[in-house]
Amino acid sequence: MVYLATGSPDAEFTDAGLREALTGALEQIGPRRKVLAVPPDNTRFYSKAGLLTCIAHDHYGPALTDVMPALGTHFPMTAEQLDRMFPGLPHDLIREHRWRDDVVTVGEVPADYVRDVTGGIYDKPWPAQMNKLVREGGHDLVLSIGQVVPHEVIGMANGNKNIFVGTGGQDGINESHFIGAAYGMERMMGRTDTPLRRILNYAEREFCRDLPLLYVLTVVGPDHVVRGLFIGDDPECFEAAADLAKEVNFTQLDQPLEKVVVYLDPDEFHSTWLGNKAIYRTRMAIADQGELLVLAPGVKSFGEDPEIDLLIRKYGYRTTPEVMDFVRANEDLRNNLSAAAHLIHGSSEDRFAITYAPGHLTRHEIESVGYQYHDLDHALKRYNPAELKNGWNGIPGIDGEEELFYYISNPALGLWAEKSRLAD
């Protein structure tokens, strides 16, 4: 059932409006005695999921017994991040998701179904996993809160991905990421009906009928304005939000971009695991032999997980054929298929140059994984985020000619593509 579906590309939801809308929907479903909230972590700060979690806490009071940020493989949130994301929420409500330990497999999506929806690219059963607290916590309401936005692994983020990946286990996360990479992110980004979404929908339909899930989904523009709010317990709720997100978050360009400059907010992006959204979300817009410059003042590691960080350092961001060869030849990468998928996602496939200007990684570290290096201080002086606007910018070039480039202040909030690539 869809309890609320409202928004448009021109709508503007205030914090007070979000409070009124969510509270009204929660009143429709009636009182609850034990509620679990599953919002994203601080990497989705602009989703307004933090505010919505706090509103749910205000509504339910002591009946909201647990808040589990959907970390996936990310670092646990610090006290400072919790306070910024969930202002006023007691820290003793926070439950850390440990993706290697605290999970249960609720079922397996059959291999023949996986083979069918992936076009034969993957032919193994997919394990549907989630945190034990979600499955076995005895809650009579599980609030899955988050933002619907184009995504490199599944096409459009959120919905049941928040449960099966955000609170998923090692096998489920690894294989879901690998399925997305093997199928090809450019075939999926910005699309609602993708192979991995079908697999997750199967898992929810067959294995979660008794799980009291309620989705609370926002659509947020690149300007951080909330354009839509969707609340419901079935796929139609997610699909309605995804339809609006395609209008709000998907920029289609008439010509490919020769140079793109992307800024990564240091409060949000601390690793290339997260920061490579600069690559994922712009790759379909960048011209052959073009350049992507990533301004990354907060980036201090490659992986969010120490083991995955080591694998990225060992193998680097190489082309798909190279990574697939690495997988076949090396057990450590076969056992961490999400890392293999990430390496594929982070490669330009030698089509355009990727230059990182990181705050805390050395030239040697950046170049060792296959990227070009740029000094951050020098880059920020030339491309000062405070002086740039989203979209086209021009600054005096070194040779006296104006340098034109396309600027993006937060790649996590959108998808950019040159129109002719969408027909491929």
C-alpha beads as a LAMMPS data file, in Angstrom:
LAMMPS data file: protein, C-alpha beads

424 atoms
423 bonds

1 atom types
1 bond types

-500.0 500.0 xlo xhi
-500.0 500.0 ylo yhi
-500.0 500.0 zlo zhi

Masses

1 110.0

Atoms # bond

1 1 1 0.000 0.000 0.000
2 1 1 1.197 3.529 -0.782
3 1 1 0.375 5.878 2.102
4 1 1 1.880 8.990 0.542
5 1 1 3.206 9.826 -2.921
6 1 1 3.741 13.514 -3.440
7 1 1 6.198 15.714 -5.274
8 1 1 7.265 17.190 -8.587
9 1 1 10.420 18.675 -10.124
10 1 1 9.273 22.087 -8.867
11 1 1 8.025 21.076 -5.412
12 1 1 9.870 22.328 -2.327
13 1 1 9.424 20.530 0.985
14 1 1 10.380 22.409 4.126
15 1 1 11.462 20.563 7.255
16 1 1 8.070 21.393 8.756
17 1 1 6.354 19.990 5.687
18 1 1 8.320 16.747 5.944
19 1 1 7.390 16.457 9.606
20 1 1 3.689 16.931 8.867
21 1 1 3.736 14.447 5.986
22 1 1 5.628 11.680 7.788
23 1 1 3.668 12.067 11.003
24 1 1 0.422 11.873 9.047
25 1 1 1.492 8.665 7.316
26 1 1 2.600 7.068 10.583
27 1 1 -0.734 7.937 12.160
28 1 1 -2.446 6.129 9.287
29 1 1 -0.742 2.841 10.094
30 1 1 -1.587 3.087 13.784
31 1 1 0.390 2.673 16.998
32 1 1 3.418 0.385 17.256
33 1 1 5.118 -1.094 20.291
34 1 1 8.647 -1.764 18.938
35 1 1 10.086 0.102 15.958
36 1 1 13.400 -0.219 14.133
37 1 1 14.577 2.621 11.883
38 1 1 17.067 1.852 9.106
39 1 1 18.326 5.142 7.668
40 1 1 21.470 5.651 5.572
41 1 1 24.725 6.785 7.151
42 1 1 26.366 10.196 6.786
43 1 1 27.301 9.487 3.160
44 1 1 23.655 10.321 2.401
45 1 1 23.547 13.393 4.614
46 1 1 21.551 15.459 2.110
47 1 1 18.841 12.809 1.805
48 1 1 16.986 14.306 4.797
49 1 1 16.854 10.760 6.159
50 1 1 18.487 11.981 9.364
51 1 1 15.695 14.487 9.945
52 1 1 13.033 11.895 9.082
53 1 1 14.569 9.460 11.582
54 1 1 14.411 12.119 14.275
55 1 1 10.787 12.863 13.357
56 1 1 9.976 9.154 13.703
57 1 1 11.654 9.168 17.100
58 1 1 9.585 12.169 18.147
59 1 1 6.427 10.384 16.989
60 1 1 7.049 6.979 18.564
61 1 1 9.050 8.009 21.607
62 1 1 10.254 4.969 23.576
63 1 1 8.583 2.628 21.061
64 1 1 11.413 3.443 18.651
65 1 1 13.891 1.113 20.277
66 1 1 16.625 0.779 17.643
67 1 1 18.251 2.831 14.879
68 1 1 20.593 0.949 12.576
69 1 1 22.353 3.025 9.914
70 1 1 22.574 0.989 6.706
71 1 1 26.350 0.977 6.561
72 1 1 26.841 -1.785 4.030
73 1 1 30.653 -2.031 4.040
74 1 1 31.219 1.570 5.187
75 1 1 33.033 2.676 8.325
76 1 1 30.814 2.955 11.429
77 1 1 29.621 6.487 12.103
78 1 1 31.522 8.578 14.615
79 1 1 29.809 10.446 17.442
80 1 1 30.308 13.692 15.530
81 1 1 28.731 12.230 12.387
82 1 1 25.800 10.874 14.378
83 1 1 25.137 14.289 15.887
84 1 1 25.287 15.966 12.483
85 1 1 23.078 13.373 10.787
86 1 1 20.622 12.754 13.650
87 1 1 20.599 15.893 15.818
88 1 1 19.225 15.177 19.260
89 1 1 18.850 11.430 18.744
90 1 1 20.212 9.509 21.768
91 1 1 23.343 7.596 20.845
92 1 1 22.215 4.620 22.917
93 1 1 19.610 3.891 20.220
94 1 1 22.287 3.353 17.545
95 1 1 23.064 -0.210 16.487
96 1 1 26.158 -0.820 14.362
97 1 1 25.745 -3.068 11.333
98 1 1 28.662 -5.506 11.075
99 1 1 28.415 -6.921 7.579
100 1 1 30.729 -9.888 8.174
101 1 1 29.224 -11.049 11.457
102 1 1 25.695 -9.953 12.367
103 1 1 23.741 -11.298 9.410
104 1 1 21.323 -14.074 8.570
105 1 1 20.502 -15.595 5.198
106 1 1 16.728 -15.527 4.776
107 1 1 16.661 -17.412 1.469
108 1 1 18.328 -17.896 -1.893
109 1 1 17.127 -16.517 -5.199
110 1 1 17.372 -19.546 -7.534
111 1 1 20.227 -19.748 -10.005
112 1 1 17.896 -20.183 -12.975
113 1 1 16.099 -16.950 -12.085
114 1 1 19.397 -15.089 -11.660
115 1 1 20.615 -16.500 -14.979
116 1 1 17.430 -15.427 -16.717
117 1 1 17.329 -11.820 -15.491
118 1 1 21.068 -11.246 -16.040
119 1 1 21.015 -12.669 -19.546
120 1 1 23.328 -15.492 -18.537
121 1 1 26.022 -13.185 -17.155
122 1 1 25.654 -14.681 -13.652
123 1 1 24.322 -18.160 -13.012
124 1 1 24.579 -18.802 -9.272
125 1 1 21.889 -18.526 -6.600
126 1 1 21.965 -15.176 -4.833
127 1 1 21.893 -15.230 -1.003
128 1 1 19.360 -12.798 0.435
129 1 1 20.922 -11.573 3.658
130 1 1 20.143 -8.941 6.255
131 1 1 21.180 -7.990 9.742
132 1 1 19.819 -10.309 12.419
133 1 1 18.225 -7.361 14.189
134 1 1 16.101 -6.606 11.131
135 1 1 14.932 -10.201 10.784
136 1 1 14.880 -11.429 14.358
137 1 1 14.511 -8.288 16.473
138 1 1 10.809 -8.745 17.148
139 1 1 9.872 -5.334 15.752
140 1 1 6.348 -4.662 14.575
141 1 1 7.595 -1.931 12.229
142 1 1 10.847 -1.600 10.275
143 1 1 11.178 1.895 8.820
144 1 1 13.524 1.821 5.841
145 1 1 14.385 5.473 5.268
146 1 1 16.407 6.925 2.413
147 1 1 16.809 8.741 -0.872
148 1 1 16.054 7.463 -4.367
149 1 1 18.768 8.599 -6.769
150 1 1 20.617 7.098 -9.769
151 1 1 23.042 4.391 -8.662
152 1 1 25.908 2.524 -10.273
153 1 1 25.209 -0.971 -8.873
154 1 1 21.439 -1.258 -9.150
155 1 1 20.250 1.568 -11.399
156 1 1 18.296 3.574 -8.820
157 1 1 19.280 3.544 -5.149
158 1 1 17.157 2.611 -2.167
159 1 1 13.975 0.613 -1.756
160 1 1 14.845 -2.944 -0.751
161 1 1 18.533 -2.315 -1.532
162 1 1 18.632 -0.482 1.797
163 1 1 17.836 -3.775 3.545
164 1 1 19.571 -6.443 1.434
165 1 1 22.743 -4.423 0.811
166 1 1 22.704 -1.681 3.434
167 1 1 22.232 -4.269 6.202
168 1 1 23.375 -7.212 4.087
169 1 1 26.135 -9.729 4.588
170 1 1 29.439 -10.400 2.919
171 1 1 28.166 -12.875 0.332
172 1 1 25.072 -10.919 -0.631
173 1 1 26.931 -7.609 -0.917
174 1 1 29.843 -9.118 -2.804
175 1 1 27.699 -10.912 -5.332
176 1 1 25.207 -8.076 -5.820
177 1 1 28.001 -5.631 -6.627
178 1 1 29.646 -8.110 -8.960
179 1 1 26.380 -8.781 -10.789
180 1 1 25.958 -5.050 -11.353
181 1 1 29.530 -4.637 -12.590
182 1 1 29.445 -7.674 -14.855
183 1 1 26.141 -6.592 -16.388
184 1 1 27.547 -3.097 -16.938
185 1 1 26.801 0.059 -15.010
186 1 1 26.148 2.066 -18.159
187 1 1 23.315 -0.333 -18.992
188 1 1 21.706 0.272 -15.609
189 1 1 22.345 3.723 -14.175
190 1 1 19.171 5.765 -14.073
191 1 1 16.952 2.760 -14.780
192 1 1 14.397 1.302 -12.388
193 1 1 13.971 -2.175 -13.882
194 1 1 17.431 -3.775 -13.766
195 1 1 18.632 -7.357 -13.235
196 1 1 19.734 -6.709 -9.664
197 1 1 16.494 -4.914 -8.793
198 1 1 14.538 -7.905 -10.083
199 1 1 16.661 -10.204 -7.911
200 1 1 16.057 -8.071 -4.809
201 1 1 12.349 -7.799 -5.577
202 1 1 12.184 -11.599 -5.819
203 1 1 13.914 -11.898 -2.445
204 1 1 11.563 -9.427 -0.776
205 1 1 8.488 -11.018 -2.329
206 1 1 9.412 -14.597 -1.436
207 1 1 11.338 -14.287 1.835
208 1 1 10.046 -11.157 3.577
209 1 1 6.279 -11.461 3.510
210 1 1 6.118 -11.371 7.303
211 1 1 8.643 -8.541 7.718
212 1 1 6.793 -5.310 8.660
213 1 1 8.673 -3.061 6.243
214 1 1 7.624 0.509 5.527
215 1 1 9.655 2.569 3.057
216 1 1 10.103 6.307 3.570
217 1 1 11.763 7.676 0.428
218 1 1 12.871 11.161 -0.509
219 1 1 13.793 12.659 -3.857
220 1 1 16.332 15.455 -3.438
221 1 1 17.625 17.732 -6.166
222 1 1 21.289 18.649 -6.767
223 1 1 20.445 21.916 -4.996
224 1 1 19.654 19.912 -1.818
225 1 1 15.954 20.810 -2.028
226 1 1 13.542 17.958 -1.273
227 1 1 11.298 17.530 -4.318
228 1 1 9.304 14.463 -3.285
229 1 1 8.320 12.187 -0.424
230 1 1 6.982 8.660 -0.892
231 1 1 5.837 6.341 1.885
232 1 1 4.575 2.792 1.380
233 1 1 5.200 -0.911 1.794
234 1 1 5.243 -2.186 -1.792
235 1 1 7.315 -1.814 -5.009
236 1 1 4.942 0.839 -6.381
237 1 1 6.152 3.258 -3.720
238 1 1 9.784 2.897 -4.844
239 1 1 8.858 3.035 -8.520
240 1 1 6.933 6.277 -8.073
241 1 1 9.904 7.840 -6.286
242 1 1 12.261 6.580 -8.995
243 1 1 10.126 8.156 -11.716
244 1 1 10.463 11.549 -10.055
245 1 1 14.189 11.058 -9.362
246 1 1 14.788 10.490 -13.066
247 1 1 13.325 13.932 -13.726
248 1 1 15.096 15.632 -10.837
249 1 1 18.509 13.956 -10.718
250 1 1 19.277 12.983 -14.317
251 1 1 20.931 15.626 -16.512
252 1 1 21.014 14.758 -20.214
253 1 1 23.481 16.677 -22.356
254 1 1 23.473 17.332 -26.081
255 1 1 27.265 17.076 -26.392
256 1 1 29.922 15.113 -24.495
257 1 1 32.027 17.002 -21.967
258 1 1 35.738 17.483 -22.639
259 1 1 36.568 18.395 -19.034
260 1 1 34.619 17.791 -15.836
261 1 1 35.612 19.028 -12.371
262 1 1 33.919 17.364 -9.397
263 1 1 34.124 18.436 -5.764
264 1 1 33.830 15.907 -2.928
265 1 1 32.556 17.375 0.338
266 1 1 35.116 16.373 3.022
267 1 1 32.327 15.710 5.528
268 1 1 30.812 13.125 3.185
269 1 1 33.648 11.549 1.177
270 1 1 36.641 10.023 2.961
271 1 1 37.613 7.263 0.523
272 1 1 37.685 6.535 -3.177
273 1 1 35.158 3.764 -2.422
274 1 1 32.689 6.610 -1.877
275 1 1 34.395 9.364 -3.844
276 1 1 34.399 7.421 -7.083
277 1 1 30.802 8.475 -7.503
278 1 1 32.595 11.319 -9.276
279 1 1 33.484 8.727 -11.920
280 1 1 30.333 6.604 -11.931
281 1 1 27.881 9.461 -12.271
282 1 1 29.791 11.380 -14.972
283 1 1 31.266 8.632 -17.139
284 1 1 28.408 8.664 -19.638
285 1 1 28.868 12.419 -20.096
286 1 1 32.651 12.554 -20.607
287 1 1 34.068 12.650 -24.132
288 1 1 36.549 10.093 -25.419
289 1 1 40.023 11.341 -24.433
290 1 1 38.358 13.807 -22.077
291 1 1 39.398 14.518 -18.495
292 1 1 37.812 14.186 -15.067
293 1 1 39.422 16.126 -12.200
294 1 1 38.284 15.111 -8.711
295 1 1 38.824 17.639 -5.905
296 1 1 38.903 15.401 -2.839
297 1 1 40.058 17.229 0.309
298 1 1 38.677 14.593 2.698
299 1 1 39.863 11.447 0.906
300 1 1 42.345 9.533 3.058
301 1 1 41.890 5.909 1.998
302 1 1 40.776 3.767 -0.910
303 1 1 38.407 1.355 0.830
304 1 1 35.954 1.919 3.657
305 1 1 36.904 -1.511 4.931
306 1 1 40.595 -2.281 5.724
307 1 1 40.574 -5.579 3.818
308 1 1 39.024 -3.997 0.744
309 1 1 41.443 -1.074 1.008
310 1 1 44.337 -3.534 0.719
311 1 1 42.784 -5.171 -2.350
312 1 1 42.340 -1.830 -4.102
313 1 1 45.975 -0.993 -3.393
314 1 1 47.074 -4.409 -4.641
315 1 1 45.148 -4.543 -7.941
316 1 1 44.235 -0.939 -8.762
317 1 1 41.475 0.495 -10.933
318 1 1 42.052 -1.404 -14.168
319 1 1 39.953 -2.241 -17.196
320 1 1 37.168 -4.803 -16.998
321 1 1 39.149 -7.538 -18.841
322 1 1 42.112 -7.007 -16.516
323 1 1 39.980 -7.169 -13.373
324 1 1 38.179 -10.276 -14.612
325 1 1 41.585 -11.906 -15.167
326 1 1 42.583 -10.916 -11.626
327 1 1 39.401 -12.529 -10.281
328 1 1 40.049 -15.784 -12.120
329 1 1 43.669 -15.935 -10.960
330 1 1 43.456 -14.726 -7.353
331 1 1 41.480 -16.207 -4.493
332 1 1 41.587 -13.049 -2.377
333 1 1 39.675 -11.126 -5.043
334 1 1 37.281 -14.022 -5.716
335 1 1 36.415 -13.930 -2.017
336 1 1 35.714 -10.184 -2.190
337 1 1 33.688 -9.701 -5.341
338 1 1 32.394 -6.312 -4.218
339 1 1 36.000 -5.109 -4.315
340 1 1 36.373 -6.529 -7.830
341 1 1 33.185 -4.765 -8.873
342 1 1 34.453 -1.519 -7.385
343 1 1 37.688 -1.782 -9.365
344 1 1 35.680 -2.145 -12.570
345 1 1 33.383 0.728 -11.655
346 1 1 36.342 2.989 -10.894
347 1 1 38.019 2.487 -14.261
348 1 1 37.485 4.698 -17.290
349 1 1 38.274 1.627 -19.420
350 1 1 41.129 3.775 -20.825
351 1 1 38.538 6.026 -22.471
352 1 1 39.203 9.235 -20.515
353 1 1 41.748 10.472 -17.969
354 1 1 40.957 10.428 -14.242
355 1 1 42.929 12.839 -12.064
356 1 1 42.585 12.878 -8.278
357 1 1 43.576 15.817 -6.081
358 1 1 43.321 14.158 -2.626
359 1 1 43.730 15.699 0.785
360 1 1 45.496 12.790 2.477
361 1 1 46.875 10.382 -0.149
362 1 1 50.281 10.752 -1.786
363 1 1 51.152 10.973 -5.456
364 1 1 52.596 7.468 -5.265
365 1 1 49.412 6.044 -3.746
366 1 1 47.157 7.670 -6.339
367 1 1 49.323 6.732 -9.313
368 1 1 49.811 3.163 -8.039
369 1 1 46.087 2.426 -8.463
370 1 1 45.985 3.799 -11.998
371 1 1 44.933 7.429 -11.591
372 1 1 46.736 10.670 -12.327
373 1 1 47.686 12.930 -9.413
374 1 1 47.162 16.666 -8.915
375 1 1 48.257 18.717 -5.911
376 1 1 45.132 19.669 -3.959
377 1 1 46.191 23.176 -2.917
378 1 1 47.082 24.058 -6.482
379 1 1 43.847 22.557 -7.804
380 1 1 41.678 24.417 -5.263
381 1 1 43.323 27.734 -6.129
382 1 1 42.555 27.235 -9.798
383 1 1 39.146 25.596 -9.349
384 1 1 37.800 27.263 -6.219
385 1 1 34.470 25.592 -5.304
386 1 1 33.298 28.798 -3.623
387 1 1 33.550 30.629 -6.939
388 1 1 32.096 27.953 -9.228
389 1 1 28.524 27.188 -10.158
390 1 1 27.081 23.827 -11.096
391 1 1 27.281 23.405 -14.852
392 1 1 29.467 25.338 -17.279
393 1 1 32.265 27.581 -15.989
394 1 1 35.059 29.490 -17.659
395 1 1 38.346 30.680 -16.154
396 1 1 41.458 32.241 -17.721
397 1 1 43.659 29.529 -19.183
398 1 1 47.402 29.232 -18.787
399 1 1 47.880 30.118 -22.448
400 1 1 45.557 33.098 -22.253
401 1 1 42.597 31.263 -23.746
402 1 1 39.502 30.733 -21.618
403 1 1 39.325 27.260 -20.089
404 1 1 35.811 25.875 -20.198
405 1 1 34.767 23.005 -17.955
406 1 1 31.662 21.476 -16.420
407 1 1 31.485 21.630 -12.612
408 1 1 29.579 19.329 -10.236
409 1 1 29.486 20.161 -6.527
410 1 1 28.140 16.782 -5.343
411 1 1 28.137 13.736 -7.653
412 1 1 26.059 11.672 -5.208
413 1 1 22.984 13.744 -6.026
414 1 1 22.743 13.066 -9.729
415 1 1 23.633 11.367 -12.985
416 1 1 24.980 13.100 -16.075
417 1 1 24.947 11.574 -19.553
418 1 1 25.403 12.607 -23.154
419 1 1 22.174 11.751 -24.961
420 1 1 23.677 9.575 -27.687
421 1 1 25.139 7.207 -25.063
422 1 1 21.664 6.496 -23.715
423 1 1 20.690 4.886 -26.997
424 1 1 23.474 2.286 -26.763

Bonds

1 1 1 2
2 1 2 3
3 1 3 4
4 1 4 5
5 1 5 6
6 1 6 7
7 1 7 8
8 1 8 9
9 1 9 10
10 1 10 11
11 1 11 12
12 1 12 13
13 1 13 14
14 1 14 15
15 1 15 16
16 1 16 17
17 1 17 18
18 1 18 19
19 1 19 20
20 1 20 21
21 1 21 22
22 1 22 23
23 1 23 24
24 1 24 25
25 1 25 26
26 1 26 27
27 1 27 28
28 1 28 29
29 1 29 30
30 1 30 31
31 1 31 32
32 1 32 33
33 1 33 34
34 1 34 35
35 1 35 36
36 1 36 37
37 1 37 38
38 1 38 39
39 1 39 40
40 1 40 41
41 1 41 42
42 1 42 43
43 1 43 44
44 1 44 45
45 1 45 46
46 1 46 47
47 1 47 48
48 1 48 49
49 1 49 50
50 1 50 51
51 1 51 52
52 1 52 53
53 1 53 54
54 1 54 55
55 1 55 56
56 1 56 57
57 1 57 58
58 1 58 59
59 1 59 60
60 1 60 61
61 1 61 62
62 1 62 63
63 1 63 64
64 1 64 65
65 1 65 66
66 1 66 67
67 1 67 68
68 1 68 69
69 1 69 70
70 1 70 71
71 1 71 72
72 1 72 73
73 1 73 74
74 1 74 75
75 1 75 76
76 1 76 77
77 1 77 78
78 1 78 79
79 1 79 80
80 1 80 81
81 1 81 82
82 1 82 83
83 1 83 84
84 1 84 85
85 1 85 86
86 1 86 87
87 1 87 88
88 1 88 89
89 1 89 90
90 1 90 91
91 1 91 92
92 1 92 93
93 1 93 94
94 1 94 95
95 1 95 96
96 1 96 97
97 1 97 98
98 1 98 99
99 1 99 100
100 1 100 101
101 1 101 102
102 1 102 103
103 1 103 104
104 1 104 105
105 1 105 106
106 1 106 107
107 1 107 108
108 1 108 109
109 1 109 110
110 1 110 111
111 1 111 112
112 1 112 113
113 1 113 114
114 1 114 115
115 1 115 116
116 1 116 117
117 1 117 118
118 1 118 119
119 1 119 120
120 1 120 121
121 1 121 122
122 1 122 123
123 1 123 124
124 1 124 125
125 1 125 126
126 1 126 127
127 1 127 128
128 1 128 129
129 1 129 130
130 1 130 131
131 1 131 132
132 1 132 133
133 1 133 134
134 1 134 135
135 1 135 136
136 1 136 137
137 1 137 138
138 1 138 139
139 1 139 140
140 1 140 141
141 1 141 142
142 1 142 143
143 1 143 144
144 1 144 145
145 1 145 146
146 1 146 147
147 1 147 148
148 1 148 149
149 1 149 150
150 1 150 151
151 1 151 152
152 1 152 153
153 1 153 154
154 1 154 155
155 1 155 156
156 1 156 157
157 1 157 158
158 1 158 159
159 1 159 160
160 1 160 161
161 1 161 162
162 1 162 163
163 1 163 164
164 1 164 165
165 1 165 166
166 1 166 167
167 1 167 168
168 1 168 169
169 1 169 170
170 1 170 171
171 1 171 172
172 1 172 173
173 1 173 174
174 1 174 175
175 1 175 176
176 1 176 177
177 1 177 178
178 1 178 179
179 1 179 180
180 1 180 181
181 1 181 182
182 1 182 183
183 1 183 184
184 1 184 185
185 1 185 186
186 1 186 187
187 1 187 188
188 1 188 189
189 1 189 190
190 1 190 191
191 1 191 192
192 1 192 193
193 1 193 194
194 1 194 195
195 1 195 196
196 1 196 197
197 1 197 198
198 1 198 199
199 1 199 200
200 1 200 201
201 1 201 202
202 1 202 203
203 1 203 204
204 1 204 205
205 1 205 206
206 1 206 207
207 1 207 208
208 1 208 209
209 1 209 210
210 1 210 211
211 1 211 212
212 1 212 213
213 1 213 214
214 1 214 215
215 1 215 216
216 1 216 217
217 1 217 218
218 1 218 219
219 1 219 220
220 1 220 221
221 1 221 222
222 1 222 223
223 1 223 224
224 1 224 225
225 1 225 226
226 1 226 227
227 1 227 228
228 1 228 229
229 1 229 230
230 1 230 231
231 1 231 232
232 1 232 233
233 1 233 234
234 1 234 235
235 1 235 236
236 1 236 237
237 1 237 238
238 1 238 239
239 1 239 240
240 1 240 241
241 1 241 242
242 1 242 243
243 1 243 244
244 1 244 245
245 1 245 246
246 1 246 247
247 1 247 248
248 1 248 249
249 1 249 250
250 1 250 251
251 1 251 252
252 1 252 253
253 1 253 254
254 1 254 255
255 1 255 256
256 1 256 257
257 1 257 258
258 1 258 259
259 1 259 260
260 1 260 261
261 1 261 262
262 1 262 263
263 1 263 264
264 1 264 265
265 1 265 266
266 1 266 267
267 1 267 268
268 1 268 269
269 1 269 270
270 1 270 271
271 1 271 272
272 1 272 273
273 1 273 274
274 1 274 275
275 1 275 276
276 1 276 277
277 1 277 278
278 1 278 279
279 1 279 280
280 1 280 281
281 1 281 282
282 1 282 283
283 1 283 284
284 1 284 285
285 1 285 286
286 1 286 287
287 1 287 288
288 1 288 289
289 1 289 290
290 1 290 291
291 1 291 292
292 1 292 293
293 1 293 294
294 1 294 295
295 1 295 296
296 1 296 297
297 1 297 298
298 1 298 299
299 1 299 300
300 1 300 301
301 1 301 302
302 1 302 303
303 1 303 304
304 1 304 305
305 1 305 306
306 1 306 307
307 1 307 308
308 1 308 309
309 1 309 310
310 1 310 311
311 1 311 312
312 1 312 313
313 1 313 314
314 1 314 315
315 1 315 316
316 1 316 317
317 1 317 318
318 1 318 319
319 1 319 320
320 1 320 321
321 1 321 322
322 1 322 323
323 1 323 324
324 1 324 325
325 1 325 326
326 1 326 327
327 1 327 328
328 1 328 329
329 1 329 330
330 1 330 331
331 1 331 332
332 1 332 333
333 1 333 334
334 1 334 335
335 1 335 336
336 1 336 337
337 1 337 338
338 1 338 339
339 1 339 340
340 1 340 341
341 1 341 342
342 1 342 343
343 1 343 344
344 1 344 345
345 1 345 346
346 1 346 347
347 1 347 348
348 1 348 349
349 1 349 350
350 1 350 351
351 1 351 352
352 1 352 353
353 1 353 354
354 1 354 355
355 1 355 356
356 1 356 357
357 1 357 358
358 1 358 359
359 1 359 360
360 1 360 361
361 1 361 362
362 1 362 363
363 1 363 364
364 1 364 365
365 1 365 366
366 1 366 367
367 1 367 368
368 1 368 369
369 1 369 370
370 1 370 371
371 1 371 372
372 1 372 373
373 1 373 374
374 1 374 375
375 1 375 376
376 1 376 377
377 1 377 378
378 1 378 379
379 1 379 380
380 1 380 381
381 1 381 382
382 1 382 383
383 1 383 384
384 1 384 385
385 1 385 386
386 1 386 387
387 1 387 388
388 1 388 389
389 1 389 390
390 1 390 391
391 1 391 392
392 1 392 393
393 1 393 394
394 1 394 395
395 1 395 396
396 1 396 397
397 1 397 398
398 1 398 399
399 1 399 400
400 1 400 401
401 1 401 402
402 1 402 403
403 1 403 404
404 1 404 405
405 1 405 406
406 1 406 407
407 1 407 408
408 1 408 409
409 1 409 410
410 1 410 411
411 1 411 412
412 1 412 413
413 1 413 414
414 1 414 415
415 1 415 416
416 1 416 417
417 1 417 418
418 1 418 419
419 1 419 420
420 1 420 421
421 1 421 422
422 1 422 423
423 1 423 424
